[in-house]
Each structure stands twice: as C-alpha cells, then as structure tokens.
Amino acid sequence: MLADIESLAPVVDDPGLRMRQAIAEVVTRSKREIPHYYLERDIPLARAQDWCSAFNQGKPAEQLVLVSPGQGAGRIPPVQRLLPGGQLSE
C-alpha cells in the first residue's frame, strides 16, 4: 500500500532534496527525543537608541549605526518534517 502512495508522489528534480530530507529527519528525531527549553528575555534598548541617535547626528547614511530590535524577529521559515515514506512536510 505504501508503494502505491509513493508511486503517486510527483517526481521532483531537486538536487538538494536528499540533503533537506536528511536534515528534516535529524531535526524531527531531535525534537521528538531530546527535551528542548526555550528562554526569552526582554532587553531595554532605549539607552542604545539614544546613543545611536547622538552618534549618528550629521553623519552620511553609509556611516550610520542602527539599532534594530526586530532584526532577528522576522518570519522564521517553518521546519520541514520527514513524513513516513520519505516525503517532506511543507
């Protein structure tokens, strides 16, 4: 039955597919078997923003120093999981 389902899967000409499948398998196993803890901390940036404003005063754009607290908070792509039969989830 699994062979029937796999035969219906589209053939993808993607040289990185096997590598992504291997990575997805390791990440999926790690998430399932290893306890994970996520910590967060609020960091006040008012002093850094004030310093940057004073430092940047009168400087051309290529010399500006920026404080961007949202830089790391952008959209993080979802982790692909390896499904039974070797298919990657989206």
C-alpha positions, 0 to 999 in steps of 0.5 A: 500500500505504501508503494502505491502512495509513493508511486503517486508522489510527483517526481521532483528534480531537486538536487538538494532534496536528499540533503533537506530530507536528511536534515528534516529527519535529524531535526524531527528525531531531535525534537521528538527525543531530546527535551528542548527549553526555550528562554526569552528575555526582554532587553531595554534598548532605549539607552542604545537608541539614544546613543545611536541617535547622538552618534549618528547626528550629521553623519552620511547614511553609509556611516550610520549605526542602527539599532534594530530590535526586530532584526532577528524577529522576522518570519522564521521559515517553518521546519520541514518534517520527514513524513513516513515514506520519505516525503517532506512536510511543507 
